[in-house]
Amino acid sequence: MLILASASPRRRELLAQAGFTFQVHPAQIPEDPRPNEDPIAYVARLAREKAQTVFAQLAARPEVASDLAVLGADTTVTLDDQILGKPSDPADAARILRLLSGRTHHVITGVALVTATSTVEAAEVTAVRFLTLSDEEIAAYVATGEPMDKAGAYAIQGRAIRWIPRIEGCYSNVVGLPVALVATLLESHQPLAASGAQDSQQNC
């Protein structure tokens, strides 16, 4: 039984698009970075903690513990090694977008798979180039509400796509889940999921 430890609709859509069968059980954990924590270590830790928390909750039921596999994920945006998480309010969203304007930043997603016998984790990094944005463009975008629950204050699958001329790496990672990486983890550690793993390689 595969469990997605995330409430993100984007992660649900990507995992379903790749052909995986799963249930959703979001994890509730603190998501603040630790002092001087490396961005990759940060998202990998959160992904692991989310998966471990949900596994501990569900494994208490003996009938599911043996074949339970919990997938955790966490995404952040970095610029000059600074973590740019979800904006706290519209003014913060505008601030983040001004930082990204005309520059290349990195989207990092940590993923972790927890089973009864192992915990494995990995991370995907994608470079994203932004065009230079005017204050009017930023204000209009923030007014749509789209940036408010997104790391880096934008959605590449939404209106922000018009400002992104190129990326280097996995597209689905920027949406919120590096599907090919997840498929590799599932194929290696959960053989029942292998049937969906090959198709999912096309998502990146």
N, C-alpha and C positions, 0 to 999 in steps of 0.2 A: 504494500500500500504506500503510494507516494503522497506526501503531504507538503504543500507549499506554505511555509511559515511567513506569509506576507499578505497584507491587505491590498497591495497595489493592483489595481485593475489592469495596468499595462503588463505586469508580470504574468498575471493569469492569462491574458490574451495571447502573449507570446508562447507560453508553455502549451496552451491548447492548440495554437496554430501549428506547432511542431508535432502534434499528434499524441502528446502524452495524456494519460488518464491520471487524475490527481484530485485530491480534496484540499480545501483551503482552511487553514487554522492559523490566524495571525498571532504573532508573538508581541507581547508588550514588555519592552525592556528600555532602560535609559539609553539614549543614543548620542550623548555628548562625547566628543573626542577627549582623550586623556592629554595632559600637558605634553607637548612636543611629540605627540604620536604621529608616526609616518602615515600618510594617507592610505597607502595600500594595507598596512597593518591595521589601520582603523576600520576599513570596510570589511576586511577578512575577519576581524574580531567580532564585529557586529553580526555578520552573517552566521558565524559559528555560534555565538550566544543565542541568537534567535532560534536556530535549528535545535540546539541543545535544550533550550527552555521548552519548546513544543514537544520534543521527543520525551522529555521527562514527564510532561503532563499526560501524554497519550500512552506511554509505555506502561503506565500503571494498570492498563487493561490487558490482562494476559492474552486475550484472544487476538490482539493486534501486535503485540510487542515483537514477535519473532520475525515478521516480514515488514516491519515499519521502517520507512525511509523518509527523513524530513529534510527538505531543501530550504535553506535560509539564504537571503541575499540582501545586500545593502549597496547603494550607489551614492557616490559623491562626485563633485566637480572640484578640480583644483586649478589654480592659476598661480604660477611662481611658488609652488608647493604650499600654497594657502588653501585650506579646505573651505569651499563655498557650499554650504548646505542649503536646505530649504529656506526661503525668505520668511522672516517673522511677521512682516506686514508689507503693504504696497511700497512704502518708501525704501524698505530694505531690498525688495525685488528690483526697484529702479537702480539702486546702488550696485547691486550685483551685475545687472545688465550693462551698466556703464563700465564696469571693470572688464567685462568680456568683450566689449565693443572693439572691433578692429584687431583682435588678437586671437591666438591659438591657445585653447585650454585643453585640459584632459578630463575625460570622464572615466572614473574607476568604479568597477563593481566587484565586490567580493561575493563569492558563493561558497556555501558549505553544505555537505551532505552527511547527515548523521544517521547511522544504523545501530543495531544492537552490538555490532562487532567492530565498528570503525567510525572515525570522524575524519573526513577529508575536506580540504579547503583550497581555493585558488582565487585568482583575481584576473580581471581583464582590463586593459587600458586602451582607450581610443582617443586620438587627438582630433579636436573639432575646431575648425576655423570659422570665425565670425566676421561678417562685414562690419564696417563702421556704422553705428546707429546714431541717428539724431535724437535729441531730447524728445521731440514730438513722437517719433516712432516708439521710443521706450515708454512714454506715457500712455500712448494708445494701446500698446501691448499689455502693459500692467493693468489697464482698465478692463481688459477682457477677463481677468481673473485666472487666466491659464498658468501664469508663472507660480501661483501661490503654493502649490503642493509639490513643486518640482525642485530637485537639487540643481543648483545653478540658475534657477528662476526661468527656465524655458523648457519647451517640449519640442524636440526635433520632429516628432510626428504630428505636430500642430502648426500653428501660424509661424513659429520661429524658423521653419524650414526655409523660408524665403531669404534668410540672412546667413545661411550656411552653405558656402560654395563647395566645400570639400571636407571629408573626414578621412582619417587614416586609421583603419582598424575595423572593428565589428560594429555595424549599424545597430543591431538589436541591443548591444551593450549601452548605447546612448539612450535608447528607449527605456532601459531599466533591467535587462536580463541578457547576458551573453549566451544565447541559446546553444551555440555549438560547443562552448565550454561546458555548459550544464549537461548536454547530451553525452559528452565524453565521460563526465563523472558518473552519470547514471549507467552508461554502458559498462564501465569498469566495475562499479560497485553494486549495481542492481540489474542483473541480467534480464529480468522481465521487462525492463524499459528499453532494451536494445532495439526493438522493432521500430520505435519512433526516433531513434538517435540518428540514423542515416539521413532521413528527410530534413532534420533540423539543421544540418550543416549548411543548408541553403539560406538560412536566415542571416548570415554574416557575410 
